[in-house]
Amino acid sequence: MSSAIIVIPCFNEEKRLEILQFRKYGITHRNHRFLFVNDGSSDRTGIILDELKEFDSDVFDVLHLPRNQGKAEAVRQGILQAMHAGVDYAGFWDADLATPLEVIPEFTAQLDQTPELSMVIGARVKLLGRQIERQQLRHYLGRIFATAASIVLKLPIYDSQCGAKMFRVTPETKTLFTTRFLTNWIFDVELLARARQLEKFFQCSSLEETVYELPLSKWMDVAGSKVKPHDFLKAFFELCSIYWNYLRPSIKEPFTQLSETPVTEEIRRAA
């Protein structure tokens, strides 16, 4: 049975953490563990997470960051720790459980069934028979942004920003997280842009072959989201930064040159 660690970035989530849901899932899915990254919270989030770890340290762990560094860096540090824990898969999930925990086995099953896949990402597609509840304004702004991201990446992706993603632990996927992200709001797109660079410089398999979008059966907007409509404007500026730093044709060196690591060298040898 495949093993996985799911990273949960947390910043001042005291009132939104569904601790009972995590406990229930942990009892029935012992091969799936959770790493909560406390991103310098100023409320009782850290205390609550420590209590959860004490409840079942085989399933729950906590990484405390000394100061708030943003979701992108919290996810990056958590994923790096998860990928060095000897598991098959590592992913990240939003703390508010907008994507329910019971969907996790669908992600791992997709990776189990399709060995060529390197990542599975959730897609919020409102279809008959599915419960996708999203604010109308955020939905339409999201569709506009997703179209722009698809054009920049040259990838027919439907939903780059869903907060549920799972990665196969390989040297290539480890490399995606070895350096800090340039963006914060849309680091999900930056991840895909880094993967595009791996294709170009290391002859890795194309994203069209290794990325799978899994339509979610249930997703719900949760009150208290830190993403506001005006943040979509910031996202478009960050999208321009991603294109300039990763995707413009004149780039001569990959982002991995920022930090030569053993993981990068392993990719070089395999290429």
Number of C-alpha atoms within 10 A of each C-alpha: 7 13 15 27 28 25 32 27 26 27 22 17 20 18 11 16 17 13 12 10 13 16 15 11 16 19 12 9 14 12 15 23 22 24 24 27 27 27 24 19 19 14 13 12 21 25 12 15 24 18 14 20 18 12 12 13 14 14 21 23 20 20 20 19 16 10 11 17 13 16 19 19 23 24 23 23 19 27 28 18 16 23 23 11 14 13 17 19 26 32 29 23 23 19 18 22 20 20 24 17 16 11 14 20 14 13 22 24 11 16 22 16 9 11 10 13 19 21 23 22 25 24 22 26 18 16 11 8 8 14 15 19 16 16 11 9 10 15 13 12 14 18 14 12 20 19 17 14 29 16 12 17 21 12 14 13 18 19 23 26 20 18 20 27 24 24 26 24 22 14 16 18 22 19 24 23 20 20 17 15 18 15 20 17 20 22 24 18 22 26 17 19 24 23 20 23 21 23 14 15 15 17 14 17 16 13 20 11 10 15 17 20 17 18 16 22 19 18 21 16 15 14 9 10 9 7 10 9 11 9 11 18 13 14 18 16 11 20 23 13 15 25 16 13 16 22 20 11 8 8 12 9 12 17 20 20 10 11 12 13 13 11 16 19 14 13 17 12 8 10 10
